[in-house]
Amino acid sequence: MEVKVRYLTHEIAKSFGSAGKVETIHVSGDIRYEDLLDIFREKLSNNNNVDERMMDALVFICGGRPLLTIKNETLESDCTVLVGYADTGG
């Protein structure tokens, strides 16, 4: 299954090792949204220039719902995850 990821800024994308603001993550089998969050944690930990606590400053949204609130649900096909700063707003 493919998960499309849209990072709100180039800085966030770079922190996760992505060259652009949009990337595709390939996952296999039935996984939960919590497993997807673990993938993001691993990608972030691979970047030695970024503190792991950055995860706390970000929000991960799929289908208008934060992944933290649906972490025990099974990942739906054609999921697009938006990754942005938790304190964005207007």
Buried (B, 14 or more C-beta within 10 A) or exposed (E): BEBBBBBBEEEBBBBBEBEEBEBEBEBEEEBBBBBBBEBBEEBBEEBEEBEEEBBEEBBBBBEEEBBEEBBEEEBEEEBBBBBBBEEEEE
